[in-house]
Amino acid sequence: MNPYLIVIPAYNEEKNIAGVLRGLGEIDLPADILVVNDGSSDETSAICRREEIMVLDLPFNIGYGGAIQTGFLFARDFGYEFVITFDGDGQHSPDSVIALIDTMRREGADVVIGSRFIEGTYQMGVFRKMGVRLFSAITRFFTGTTFSDPTSGFQLLKRGIFSYLSQGDNYPLDYPDANMIIAMHKKRFKLAEAPVKMREKRGKSMHGGLRPVIYVIRMFLSIAVVLMRKEEKEP
């Protein structure tokens, strides 16, 4: 078994998943790949199996956070040392995985968040950019550290942190973004950022129509819950 597990949550990604898997297969990294098929109604699962990749088929769609937490549970139970979370839509660049690893080693971090803004000229809509800047300011206020891309799902986590997040409601089943950075800071985990390459997501987006407004409201509520949550006393 390899020390790294790449967890890919996938929902109806039959058009993208094969390319994603083949790109990851070209990285010189001792890693296994797990696709968490989040109740897809298309050929996502069948394509992964044809590519001889491990697949967990969820019986229905539980959302991004739930799929990621399922991957954390798998990694914890099977003894992996590191987890890399990677999107199944082709947005994340496989080559950038090494930047996450190098940053973790250099900084001694428990989790490294891949930022599309440290280097490069990633383009996004006005409302999305405003949301990223808003949550960056919020995380800086509560943690004292600037995270340029707090909504990034491209991350590298050590066993201690993904084992913690695999338990109960420690990981939100909806939008685990700025709220998770604040929660990890409260638990005294060390976080860092690394420059990564990302491609603008095409097609239907969670940031269209009224979705940005709903997203911001729900994220504020999630952050409030994190801040009000009492820390469990050590036994």
Secondary structure, DSSP 8 states (H G I E B T S, - for coil): --SEEEEEEESS-TTTHHHHHHHHHTS-S-EEEEEEEES-SSSHHHHHHHTT-EEEEESS---HHHHHHHHHHHHHHTT-SEEEE--SSS-B-GGGHHHHHHHHHHHT-SEEEEESSSSS-----HHHHHHHHHHHHHHHHHHSS--S-TT---EEEEHHHHHHHTSTTSS-SS--SHHHHHHHHHTT--EEEEE--B----SS-TTSTTHHHHHHHHHHHHHHHHHH-------
